[in-house]
Amino acid sequence: MAHSLKYPRGIIEHIAGDLNADSILGTADVVVYGSFLEEHSFPEILIKAMSFEKPIIAPDVPMIRKYVSLHSNLLR
């Protein structure tokens, strides 16, 4: 996706797996949650991102929409 948007190489980093989320979130500028699965609970990584006051980009699915307002990274 970063390549198709013509971002310079290395400016976007995809991180997945069992890494220490707190240390990664501490250095992140924004968190993109890319799952379109119907979540049964609010994703833990988004709670952590919001606790670090990081802006989030997430799909418009009911469980996320329930707690996150458009144009805002605050819980409703």
N, CA, C and O atoms as a Maestro MAE file, in Angstrom:
{
 s_m_m2io_version
 :::
 2.0.0
}

f_m_ct {
 s_m_title
 :::
 protein
 m_atom[304] {
  # First column is atom index #
  i_m_mmod_type
  r_m_x_coord
  r_m_y_coord
  r_m_z_coord
  i_m_residue_number
  s_m_chain_name
  s_m_pdb_residue_name
  s_m_pdb_atom_name
  i_m_atomic_number
  :::
  1 25 0.817 -1.182 0.000 1 A "MET " " N  " 7
  2 3 0.000 0.000 0.000 1 A "MET " " CA " 6
  3 2 0.868 1.255 0.000 1 A "MET " " C  " 6
  4 15 0.597 2.194 -0.749 1 A "MET " " O  " 8
  5 25 1.903 1.280 0.827 2 A "ALA " " N  " 7
  6 3 2.776 2.452 0.890 2 A "ALA " " CA " 6
  7 2 3.422 2.712 -0.465 2 A "ALA " " C  " 6
  8 15 3.548 3.862 -0.887 2 A "ALA " " O  " 8
  9 25 3.832 1.643 -1.147 3 A "HIS " " N  " 7
  10 3 4.451 1.790 -2.459 3 A "HIS " " CA " 6
  11 2 3.462 2.377 -3.471 3 A "HIS " " C  " 6
  12 15 3.817 3.264 -4.247 3 A "HIS " " O  " 8
  13 25 2.225 1.879 -3.458 4 A "SER " " N  " 7
  14 3 1.234 2.383 -4.409 4 A "SER " " CA " 6
  15 2 0.866 3.840 -4.135 4 A "SER " " C  " 6
  16 15 0.444 4.553 -5.045 4 A "SER " " O  " 8
  17 25 1.022 4.282 -2.897 5 A "LEU " " N  " 7
  18 3 0.774 5.688 -2.558 5 A "LEU " " CA " 6
  19 2 2.009 6.561 -2.749 5 A "LEU " " C  " 6
  20 15 1.990 7.763 -2.483 5 A "LEU " " O  " 8
  21 25 3.092 5.922 -3.222 6 A "LYS " " N  " 7
  22 3 4.351 6.601 -3.542 6 A "LYS " " CA " 6
  23 2 5.045 7.217 -2.323 6 A "LYS " " C  " 6
  24 15 5.690 8.260 -2.423 6 A "LYS " " O  " 8
  25 25 4.900 6.545 -1.161 7 A "TYR " " N  " 7
  26 3 5.665 6.956 0.004 7 A "TYR " " CA " 6
  27 2 7.106 6.501 -0.180 7 A "TYR " " C  " 6
  28 15 7.338 5.434 -0.750 7 A "TYR " " O  " 8
  29 25 8.079 7.276 0.286 8 A "PRO " " N  " 7
  30 3 9.477 6.843 0.170 8 A "PRO " " CA " 6
  31 2 9.707 5.531 0.920 8 A "PRO " " C  " 6
  32 15 9.100 5.282 1.962 8 A "PRO " " O  " 8
  33 25 10.590 4.702 0.374 9 A "ARG " " N  " 7
  34 3 10.913 3.414 0.996 9 A "ARG " " CA " 6
  35 2 11.397 3.644 2.434 9 A "ARG " " C  " 6
  36 15 12.226 4.518 2.688 9 A "ARG " " O  " 8
  37 25 10.874 2.857 3.358 10 A "GLY " " N  " 7
  38 3 11.297 2.926 4.745 10 A "GLY " " CA " 6
  39 2 10.494 3.864 5.622 10 A "GLY " " C  " 6
  40 15 10.687 3.876 6.838 10 A "GLY " " O  " 8
  41 25 9.592 4.656 5.041 11 A "ILE " " N  " 7
  42 3 8.828 5.607 5.846 11 A "ILE " " CA " 6
  43 2 7.639 4.927 6.545 11 A "ILE " " C  " 6
  44 15 7.171 5.392 7.584 11 A "ILE " " O  " 8
  45 25 7.160 3.822 5.957 12 A "ILE " " N  " 7
  46 3 6.064 3.040 6.532 12 A "ILE " " CA " 6
  47 2 6.628 1.693 6.958 12 A "ILE " " C  " 6
  48 15 7.371 1.058 6.209 12 A "ILE " " O  " 8
  49 25 6.273 1.258 8.166 13 A "GLU " " N  " 7
  50 3 6.763 -0.027 8.648 13 A "GLU " " CA " 6
  51 2 5.591 -0.882 9.112 13 A "GLU " " C  " 6
  52 15 4.781 -0.451 9.933 13 A "GLU " " O  " 8
  53 25 5.509 -2.086 8.583 14 A "HIS " " N  " 7
  54 3 4.474 -3.034 8.992 14 A "HIS " " CA " 6
  55 2 5.030 -3.879 10.127 14 A "HIS " " C  " 6
  56 15 6.083 -4.504 9.994 14 A "HIS " " O  " 8
  57 25 4.316 -3.893 11.239 15 A "ILE " " N  " 7
  58 3 4.755 -4.669 12.391 15 A "ILE " " CA " 6
  59 2 3.612 -5.579 12.795 15 A "ILE " " C  " 6
  60 15 2.497 -5.118 13.042 15 A "ILE " " O  " 8
  61 25 3.887 -6.862 12.860 16 A "ALA " " N  " 7
  62 3 2.870 -7.835 13.264 16 A "ALA " " CA " 6
  63 2 3.538 -8.913 14.102 16 A "ALA " " C  " 6
  64 15 4.757 -9.078 14.070 16 A "ALA " " O  " 8
  65 25 2.735 -9.632 14.838 17 A "GLY " " N  " 7
  66 3 3.289 -10.733 15.609 17 A "GLY " " CA " 6
  67 2 3.307 -10.457 17.091 17 A "GLY " " C  " 6
  68 15 2.626 -9.556 17.580 17 A "GLY " " O  " 8
  69 25 4.090 -11.240 17.797 18 A "ASP " " N  " 7
  70 3 4.151 -11.172 19.254 18 A "ASP " " CA " 6
  71 2 5.307 -10.291 19.723 18 A "ASP " " C  " 6
  72 15 6.172 -10.741 20.474 18 A "ASP " " O  " 8
  73 25 5.316 -9.065 19.287 19 A "LEU " " N  " 7
  74 3 6.360 -8.136 19.706 19 A "LEU " " CA " 6
  75 2 5.859 -7.334 20.899 19 A "LEU " " C  " 6
  76 15 4.668 -7.362 21.207 19 A "LEU " " O  " 8
  77 25 6.745 -6.631 21.564 20 A "ASN " " N  " 7
  78 3 6.360 -5.800 22.695 20 A "ASN " " CA " 6
  79 2 5.604 -4.579 22.171 20 A "ASN " " C  " 6
  80 15 6.209 -3.611 21.712 20 A "ASN " " O  " 8
  81 25 4.282 -4.639 22.246 21 A "ALA " " N  " 7
  82 3 3.439 -3.575 21.693 21 A "ALA " " CA " 6
  83 2 3.722 -2.226 22.332 21 A "ALA " " C  " 6
  84 15 3.683 -1.206 21.643 21 A "ALA " " O  " 8
  85 25 4.007 -2.190 23.629 22 A "ASP " " N  " 7
  86 3 4.245 -0.917 24.302 22 A "ASP " " CA " 6
  87 2 5.453 -0.186 23.736 22 A "ASP " " C  " 6
  88 15 5.395 1.026 23.529 22 A "ASP " " O  " 8
  89 25 6.543 -0.898 23.482 23 A "SER " " N  " 7
  90 3 7.734 -0.232 22.952 23 A "SER " " CA " 6
  91 2 7.509 0.224 21.510 23 A "SER " " C  " 6
  92 15 8.004 1.276 21.107 23 A "SER " " O  " 8
  93 25 6.774 -0.556 20.744 24 A "ILE " " N  " 7
  94 3 6.481 -0.165 19.363 24 A "ILE " " CA " 6
  95 2 5.537 1.034 19.336 24 A "ILE " " C  " 6
  96 15 5.754 1.977 18.575 24 A "ILE " " O  " 8
  97 25 4.495 1.003 20.160 25 A "LEU " " N  " 7
  98 3 3.547 2.115 20.192 25 A "LEU " " CA " 6
  99 2 4.210 3.405 20.667 25 A "LEU " " C  " 6
  100 15 3.815 4.498 20.261 25 A "LEU " " O  " 8
  101 25 5.207 3.276 21.517 26 A "GLY " " N  " 7
  102 3 5.907 4.460 21.999 26 A "GLY " " CA " 6
  103 2 6.601 5.234 20.894 26 A "GLY " " C  " 6
  104 15 6.791 6.445 21.013 26 A "GLY " " O  " 8
  105 25 6.982 4.555 19.822 27 A "THR " " N  " 7
  106 3 7.688 5.225 18.726 27 A "THR " " CA " 6
  107 2 6.811 5.450 17.500 27 A "THR " " C  " 6
  108 15 7.233 6.116 16.555 27 A "THR " " O  " 8
  109 25 5.593 4.904 17.503 28 A "ALA " " N  " 7
  110 3 4.705 5.025 16.338 28 A "ALA " " CA " 6
  111 2 4.108 6.427 16.237 28 A "ALA " " C  " 6
  112 15 3.879 7.095 17.246 28 A "ALA " " O  " 8
  113 25 3.862 6.855 15.008 29 A "ASP " " N  " 7
  114 3 3.168 8.123 14.779 29 A "ASP " " CA " 6
  115 2 1.660 7.911 14.653 29 A "ASP " " C  " 6
  116 15 0.869 8.769 15.044 29 A "ASP " " O  " 8
  117 25 1.278 6.771 14.108 30 A "VAL " " N  " 7
  118 3 -0.131 6.431 13.906 30 A "VAL " " CA " 6
  119 2 -0.254 4.908 13.910 30 A "VAL " " C  " 6
  120 15 0.699 4.208 13.567 30 A "VAL " " O  " 8
  121 25 -1.409 4.398 14.292 31 A "VAL " " N  " 7
  122 3 -1.649 2.961 14.296 31 A "VAL " " CA " 6
  123 2 -2.775 2.659 13.304 31 A "VAL " " C  " 6
  124 15 -3.863 3.229 13.386 31 A "VAL " " O  " 8
  125 25 -2.492 1.754 12.371 32 A "VAL " " N  " 7
  126 3 -3.489 1.328 11.392 32 A "VAL " " CA " 6
  127 2 -3.932 -0.080 11.760 32 A "VAL " " C  " 6
  128 15 -3.117 -1.000 11.824 32 A "VAL " " O  " 8
  129 25 -5.219 -0.240 11.999 33 A "TYR " " N  " 7
  130 3 -5.788 -1.552 12.303 33 A "TYR " " CA " 6
  131 2 -6.486 -2.030 11.040 33 A "TYR " " C  " 6
  132 15 -7.515 -1.477 10.654 33 A "TYR " " O  " 8
  133 25 -5.943 -3.043 10.399 34 A "GLY " " N  " 7
  134 3 -6.407 -3.430 9.074 34 A "GLY " " CA " 6
  135 2 -7.362 -4.591 9.002 34 A "GLY " " C  " 6
  136 15 -7.696 -5.018 7.896 34 A "GLY " " O  " 8
  137 25 -7.821 -5.127 10.104 35 A "SER " " N  " 7
  138 3 -8.704 -6.283 10.069 35 A "SER " " CA " 6
  139 2 -10.138 -5.853 9.785 35 A "SER " " C  " 6
  140 15 -10.649 -4.912 10.393 35 A "SER " " O  " 8
  141 25 -10.779 -6.553 8.855 36 A "PHE " " N  " 7
  142 3 -12.189 -6.295 8.580 36 A "PHE " " CA " 6
  143 2 -13.083 -7.377 9.175 36 A "PHE " " C  " 6
  144 15 -14.269 -7.453 8.856 36 A "PHE " " O  " 8
  145 25 -12.510 -8.215 10.041 37 A "LEU " " N  " 7
  146 3 -13.296 -9.257 10.699 37 A "LEU " " CA " 6
  147 2 -14.251 -8.627 11.703 37 A "LEU " " C  " 6
  148 15 -13.938 -7.602 12.309 37 A "LEU " " O  " 8
  149 25 -15.400 -9.234 11.873 38 A "GLU " " N  " 7
  150 3 -16.345 -8.758 12.873 38 A "GLU " " CA " 6
  151 2 -15.812 -9.114 14.252 38 A "GLU " " C  " 6
  152 15 -15.857 -10.276 14.655 38 A "GLU " " O  " 8
  153 25 -15.317 -8.142 14.965 39 A "GLU " " N  " 7
  154 3 -14.754 -8.353 16.295 39 A "GLU " " CA " 6
  155 2 -15.880 -8.533 17.318 39 A "GLU " " C  " 6
  156 15 -16.923 -7.886 17.223 39 A "GLU " " O  " 8
  157 25 -15.659 -9.417 18.297 40 A "HIS " " N  " 7
  158 3 -16.637 -9.610 19.370 40 A "HIS " " CA " 6
  159 2 -16.341 -8.697 20.556 40 A "HIS " " C  " 6
  160 15 -17.185 -8.517 21.434 40 A "HIS " " O  " 8
  161 25 -15.151 -8.128 20.578 41 A "SER " " N  " 7
  162 3 -14.781 -7.157 21.608 41 A "SER " " CA " 6
  163 2 -13.877 -6.114 20.950 41 A "SER " " C  " 6
  164 15 -13.344 -6.333 19.862 41 A "SER " " O  " 8
  165 25 -13.718 -4.995 21.620 42 A "PHE " " N  " 7
  166 3 -12.889 -3.921 21.086 42 A "PHE " " CA " 6
  167 2 -11.436 -4.388 21.056 42 A "PHE " " C  " 6
  168 15 -10.937 -4.884 22.067 42 A "PHE " " O  " 8
  169 25 -10.743 -4.244 19.923 43 A "PRO " " N  " 7
  170 3 -9.369 -4.760 19.796 43 A "PRO " " CA " 6
  171 2 -8.404 -4.155 20.816 43 A "PRO " " C  " 6
  172 15 -8.313 -2.936 20.956 43 A "PRO " " O  " 8
  173 25 -7.691 -5.022 21.520 44 A "GLU " " N  " 7
  174 3 -6.774 -4.595 22.570 44 A "GLU " " CA " 6
  175 2 -5.699 -3.639 22.047 44 A "GLU " " C  " 6
  176 15 -5.321 -2.697 22.743 44 A "GLU " " O  " 8
  177 25 -5.207 -3.871 20.833 45 A "ILE " " N  " 7
  178 3 -4.154 -2.996 20.301 45 A "ILE " " CA " 6
  179 2 -4.667 -1.569 20.127 45 A "ILE " " C  " 6
  180 15 -3.899 -0.618 20.273 45 A "ILE " " O  " 8
  181 25 -5.944 -1.406 19.817 46 A "LEU " " N  " 7
  182 3 -6.493 -0.049 19.695 46 A "LEU " " CA " 6
  183 2 -6.628 0.616 21.059 46 A "LEU " " C  " 6
  184 15 -6.426 1.824 21.182 46 A "LEU " " O  " 8
  185 25 -6.964 -0.150 22.068 47 A "ILE " " N  " 7
  186 3 -7.005 0.400 23.433 47 A "ILE " " CA " 6
  187 2 -5.613 0.877 23.828 47 A "ILE " " C  " 6
  188 15 -5.454 1.973 24.366 47 A "ILE " " O  " 8
  189 25 -4.601 0.045 23.558 48 A "LYS " " N  " 7
  190 3 -3.228 0.441 23.894 48 A "LYS " " CA " 6
  191 2 -2.806 1.668 23.094 48 A "LYS " " C  " 6
  192 15 -2.204 2.589 23.648 48 A "LYS " " O  " 8
  193 25 -3.113 1.692 21.811 49 A "ALA " " N  " 7
  194 3 -2.739 2.842 20.971 49 A "ALA " " CA " 6
  195 2 -3.377 4.122 21.506 49 A "ALA " " C  " 6
  196 15 -2.728 5.165 21.582 49 A "ALA " " O  " 8
  197 25 -4.631 4.033 21.869 50 A "MET " " N  " 7
  198 3 -5.326 5.211 22.394 50 A "MET " " CA " 6
  199 2 -4.769 5.630 23.748 50 A "MET " " C  " 6
  200 15 -4.750 6.818 24.069 50 A "MET " " O  " 8
  201 25 -4.313 4.662 24.549 51 A "SER " " N  " 7
  202 3 -3.720 5.023 25.847 51 A "SER " " CA " 6
  203 2 -2.382 5.736 25.652 51 A "SER " " C  " 6
  204 15 -1.945 6.491 26.520 51 A "SER " " O  " 8
  205 25 -1.734 5.494 24.510 52 A "PHE " " N  " 7
  206 3 -0.506 6.205 24.163 52 A "PHE " " CA " 6
  207 2 -0.813 7.500 23.410 52 A "PHE " " C  " 6
  208 15 0.099 8.185 22.946 52 A "PHE " " O  " 8
  209 25 -2.092 7.830 23.291 53 A "GLU " " N  " 7
  210 3 -2.562 9.027 22.591 53 A "GLU " " CA " 6
  211 2 -2.136 9.048 21.124 53 A "GLU " " C  " 6
  212 15 -1.815 10.098 20.567 53 A "GLU " " O  " 8
  213 25 -2.142 7.861 20.513 54 A "LYS " " N  " 7
  214 3 -1.792 7.741 19.096 54 A "LYS " " CA " 6
  215 2 -3.070 7.789 18.267 54 A "LYS " " C  " 6
  216 15 -4.068 7.173 18.639 54 A "LYS " " O  " 8
  217 25 -3.054 8.506 17.156 55 A "PRO " " N  " 7
  218 3 -4.211 8.452 16.267 55 A "PRO " " CA " 6
  219 2 -4.327 7.052 15.674 55 A "PRO " " C  " 6
  220 15 -3.325 6.378 15.431 55 A "PRO " " O  " 8
  221 25 -5.555 6.632 15.448 56 A "ILE " " N  " 7
  222 3 -5.770 5.307 14.883 56 A "ILE " " CA " 6
  223 2 -6.551 5.426 13.580 56 A "ILE " " C  " 6
  224 15 -7.357 6.338 13.394 56 A "ILE " " O  " 8
  225 25 -6.291 4.486 12.694 57 A "ILE " " N  " 7
  226 3 -7.066 4.320 11.471 57 A "ILE " " CA " 6
  227 2 -7.598 2.894 11.532 57 A "ILE " " C  " 6
  228 15 -6.827 1.938 11.611 57 A "ILE " " O  " 8
  229 25 -8.918 2.758 11.495 58 A "ALA " " N  " 7
  230 3 -9.540 1.445 11.651 58 A "ALA " " CA " 6
  231 2 -10.759 1.354 10.740 58 A "ALA " " C  " 6
  232 15 -11.345 2.374 10.376 58 A "ALA " " O  " 8
  233 25 -11.136 0.143 10.375 59 A "PRO " " N  " 7
  234 3 -12.302 -0.024 9.504 59 A "PRO " " CA " 6
  235 2 -13.595 0.353 10.225 59 A "PRO " " C  " 6
  236 15 -13.671 0.342 11.454 59 A "PRO " " O  " 8
  237 25 -14.592 0.682 9.439 60 A "ASP " " N  " 7
  238 3 -15.884 1.058 9.977 60 A "ASP " " CA " 6
  239 2 -16.726 -0.199 10.187 60 A "ASP " " C  " 6
  240 15 -17.625 -0.505 9.404 60 A "ASP " " O  " 8
  241 25 -16.410 -0.916 11.265 61 A "VAL " " N  " 7
  242 3 -17.171 -2.108 11.638 61 A "VAL " " CA " 6
  243 2 -17.867 -1.825 12.963 61 A "VAL " " C  " 6
  244 15 -17.387 -0.999 13.739 61 A "VAL " " O  " 8
  245 25 -18.987 -2.491 13.242 62 A "PRO " " N  " 7
  246 3 -19.798 -2.143 14.412 62 A "PRO " " CA " 6
  247 2 -19.051 -2.058 15.744 62 A "PRO " " C  " 6
  248 15 -19.250 -1.099 16.490 62 A "PRO " " O  " 8
  249 25 -18.199 -3.034 16.062 63 A "MET " " N  " 7
  250 3 -17.550 -3.019 17.371 63 A "MET " " CA " 6
  251 2 -16.598 -1.831 17.513 63 A "MET " " C  " 6
  252 15 -16.457 -1.291 18.610 63 A "MET " " O  " 8
  253 25 -15.961 -1.426 16.456 64 A "ILE " " N  " 7
  254 3 -15.058 -0.268 16.525 64 A "ILE " " CA " 6
  255 2 -15.875 1.019 16.493 64 A "ILE " " C  " 6
  256 15 -15.599 1.941 17.260 64 A "ILE " " O  " 8
  257 25 -16.867 1.095 15.624 65 A "ARG " " N  " 7
  258 3 -17.721 2.272 15.520 65 A "ARG " " CA " 6
  259 2 -18.426 2.578 16.838 65 A "ARG " " C  " 6
  260 15 -18.700 3.736 17.155 65 A "ARG " " O  " 8
  261 25 -18.717 1.523 17.602 66 A "LYS " " N  " 7
  262 3 -19.408 1.688 18.889 66 A "LYS " " CA " 6
  263 2 -18.608 2.571 19.848 66 A "LYS " " C  " 6
  264 15 -19.192 3.293 20.657 66 A "LYS " " O  " 8
  265 25 -17.275 2.518 19.764 67 A "TYR " " N  " 7
  266 3 -16.430 3.226 20.720 67 A "TYR " " CA " 6
  267 2 -15.599 4.362 20.135 67 A "TYR " " C  " 6
  268 15 -15.100 5.203 20.883 67 A "TYR " " O  " 8
  269 25 -15.442 4.401 18.829 68 A "VAL " " N  " 7
  270 3 -14.585 5.417 18.212 68 A "VAL " " CA " 6
  271 2 -15.412 6.290 17.288 68 A "VAL " " C  " 6
  272 15 -16.125 5.784 16.422 68 A "VAL " " O  " 8
  273 25 -15.319 7.588 17.469 69 A "SER " " N  " 7
  274 3 -16.033 8.535 16.625 69 A "SER " " CA " 6
  275 2 -15.201 8.885 15.404 69 A "SER " " C  " 6
  276 15 -13.972 8.886 15.466 69 A "SER " " O  " 8
  277 25 -15.862 9.181 14.299 70 A "LEU " " N  " 7
  278 3 -15.184 9.646 13.104 70 A "LEU " " CA " 6
  279 2 -14.444 10.941 13.430 70 A "LEU " " C  " 6
  280 15 -14.976 11.804 14.129 70 A "LEU " " O  " 8
  281 25 -13.231 11.076 12.930 71 A "HIS " " N  " 7
  282 3 -12.392 12.264 13.145 71 A "HIS " " CA " 6
  283 2 -11.947 12.440 14.594 71 A "HIS " " C  " 6
  284 15 -11.587 13.544 15.004 71 A "HIS " " O  " 8
  285 25 -11.970 11.372 15.358 72 A "SER " " N  " 7
  286 3 -11.593 11.464 16.759 72 A "SER " " CA " 6
  287 2 -10.912 10.163 17.177 72 A "SER " " C  " 6
  288 15 -11.242 9.095 16.663 72 A "SER " " O  " 8
  289 25 -9.972 10.251 18.099 73 A "ASN " " N  " 7
  290 3 -9.384 9.025 18.646 73 A "ASN " " CA " 6
  291 2 -9.775 8.864 20.104 73 A "ASN " " C  " 6
  292 15 -9.018 8.313 20.904 73 A "ASN " " O  " 8
  293 25 -10.954 9.346 20.441 74 A "LEU " " N  " 7
  294 3 -11.440 9.245 21.811 74 A "LEU " " CA " 6
  295 2 -12.544 8.214 21.915 74 A "LEU " " C  " 6
  296 15 -13.360 8.076 21.004 74 A "LEU " " O  " 8
  297 25 -12.572 7.497 23.011 75 A "LEU " " N  " 7
  298 3 -13.674 6.571 23.250 75 A "LEU " " CA " 6
  299 2 -14.944 7.353 23.487 75 A "LEU " " C  " 6
  300 15 -14.921 8.416 24.107 75 A "LEU " " O  " 8
  301 25 -16.051 6.832 22.995 76 A "ARG " " N  " 7
  302 3 -17.351 7.493 23.236 76 A "ARG " " CA " 6
  303 2 -17.809 7.226 24.641 76 A "ARG " " C  " 6
  304 15 -18.876 7.692 25.041 76 A "ARG " " O  " 8
  :::
 }
 m_bond[303] {
  # First column is bond index #
  i_m_from
  i_m_to
  i_m_order
  :::
  1 1 2 1
  2 2 3 1
  3 3 4 2
  4 3 5 1
  5 5 6 1
  6 6 7 1
  7 7 8 2
  8 7 9 1
  9 9 10 1
  10 10 11 1
  11 11 12 2
  12 11 13 1
  13 13 14 1
  14 14 15 1
  15 15 16 2
  16 15 17 1
  17 17 18 1
  18 18 19 1
  19 19 20 2
  20 19 21 1
  21 21 22 1
  22 22 23 1
  23 23 24 2
  24 23 25 1
  25 25 26 1
  26 26 27 1
  27 27 28 2
  28 27 29 1
  29 29 30 1
  30 30 31 1
  31 31 32 2
  32 31 33 1
  33 33 34 1
  34 34 35 1
  35 35 36 2
  36 35 37 1
  37 37 38 1
  38 38 39 1
  39 39 40 2
  40 39 41 1
  41 41 42 1
  42 42 43 1
  43 43 44 2
  44 43 45 1
  45 45 46 1
  46 46 47 1
  47 47 48 2
  48 47 49 1
  49 49 50 1
  50 50 51 1
  51 51 52 2
  52 51 53 1
  53 53 54 1
  54 54 55 1
  55 55 56 2
  56 55 57 1
  57 57 58 1
  58 58 59 1
  59 59 60 2
  60 59 61 1
  61 61 62 1
  62 62 63 1
  63 63 64 2
  64 63 65 1
  65 65 66 1
  66 66 67 1
  67 67 68 2
  68 67 69 1
  69 69 70 1
  70 70 71 1
  71 71 72 2
  72 71 73 1
  73 73 74 1
  74 74 75 1
  75 75 76 2
  76 75 77 1
  77 77 78 1
  78 78 79 1
  79 79 80 2
  80 79 81 1
  81 81 82 1
  82 82 83 1
  83 83 84 2
  84 83 85 1
  85 85 86 1
  86 86 87 1
  87 87 88 2
  88 87 89 1
  89 89 90 1
  90 90 91 1
  91 91 92 2
  92 91 93 1
  93 93 94 1
  94 94 95 1
  95 95 96 2
  96 95 97 1
  97 97 98 1
  98 98 99 1
  99 99 100 2
  100 99 101 1
  101 101 102 1
  102 102 103 1
  103 103 104 2
  104 103 105 1
  105 105 106 1
  106 106 107 1
  107 107 108 2
  108 107 109 1
  109 109 110 1
  110 110 111 1
  111 111 112 2
  112 111 113 1
  113 113 114 1
  114 114 115 1
  115 115 116 2
  116 115 117 1
  117 117 118 1
  118 118 119 1
  119 119 120 2
  120 119 121 1
  121 121 122 1
  122 122 123 1
  123 123 124 2
  124 123 125 1
  125 125 126 1
  126 126 127 1
  127 127 128 2
  128 127 129 1
  129 129 130 1
  130 130 131 1
  131 131 132 2
  132 131 133 1
  133 133 134 1
  134 134 135 1
  135 135 136 2
  136 135 137 1
  137 137 138 1
  138 138 139 1
  139 139 140 2
  140 139 141 1
  141 141 142 1
  142 142 143 1
  143 143 144 2
  144 143 145 1
  145 145 146 1
  146 146 147 1
  147 147 148 2
  148 147 149 1
  149 149 150 1
  150 150 151 1
  151 151 152 2
  152 151 153 1
  153 153 154 1
  154 154 155 1
  155 155 156 2
  156 155 157 1
  157 157 158 1
  158 158 159 1
  159 159 160 2
  160 159 161 1
  161 161 162 1
  162 162 163 1
  163 163 164 2
  164 163 165 1
  165 165 166 1
  166 166 167 1
  167 167 168 2
  168 167 169 1
  169 169 170 1
  170 170 171 1
  171 171 172 2
  172 171 173 1
  173 173 174 1
  174 174 175 1
  175 175 176 2
  176 175 177 1
  177 177 178 1
  178 178 179 1
  179 179 180 2
  180 179 181 1
  181 181 182 1
  182 182 183 1
  183 183 184 2
  184 183 185 1
  185 185 186 1
  186 186 187 1
  187 187 188 2
  188 187 189 1
  189 189 190 1
  190 190 191 1
  191 191 192 2
  192 191 193 1
  193 193 194 1
  194 194 195 1
  195 195 196 2
  196 195 197 1
  197 197 198 1
  198 198 199 1
  199 199 200 2
  200 199 201 1
  201 201 202 1
  202 202 203 1
  203 203 204 2
  204 203 205 1
  205 205 206 1
  206 206 207 1
  207 207 208 2
  208 207 209 1
  209 209 210 1
  210 210 211 1
  211 211 212 2
  212 211 213 1
  213 213 214 1
  214 214 215 1
  215 215 216 2
  216 215 217 1
  217 217 218 1
  218 218 219 1
  219 219 220 2
  220 219 221 1
  221 221 222 1
  222 222 223 1
  223 223 224 2
  224 223 225 1
  225 225 226 1
  226 226 227 1
  227 227 228 2
  228 227 229 1
  229 229 230 1
  230 230 231 1
  231 231 232 2
  232 231 233 1
  233 233 234 1
  234 234 235 1
  235 235 236 2
  236 235 237 1
  237 237 238 1
  238 238 239 1
  239 239 240 2
  240 239 241 1
  241 241 242 1
  242 242 243 1
  243 243 244 2
  244 243 245 1
  245 245 246 1
  246 246 247 1
  247 247 248 2
  248 247 249 1
  249 249 250 1
  250 250 251 1
  251 251 252 2
  252 251 253 1
  253 253 254 1
  254 254 255 1
  255 255 256 2
  256 255 257 1
  257 257 258 1
  258 258 259 1
  259 259 260 2
  260 259 261 1
  261 261 262 1
  262 262 263 1
  263 263 264 2
  264 263 265 1
  265 265 266 1
  266 266 267 1
  267 267 268 2
  268 267 269 1
  269 269 270 1
  270 270 271 1
  271 271 272 2
  272 271 273 1
  273 273 274 1
  274 274 275 1
  275 275 276 2
  276 275 277 1
  277 277 278 1
  278 278 279 1
  279 279 280 2
  280 279 281 1
  281 281 282 1
  282 282 283 1
  283 283 284 2
  284 283 285 1
  285 285 286 1
  286 286 287 1
  287 287 288 2
  288 287 289 1
  289 289 290 1
  290 290 291 1
  291 291 292 2
  292 291 293 1
  293 293 294 1
  294 294 295 1
  295 295 296 2
  296 295 297 1
  297 297 298 1
  298 298 299 1
  299 299 300 2
  300 299 301 1
  301 301 302 1
  302 302 303 1
  303 303 304 2
  :::
 }
}
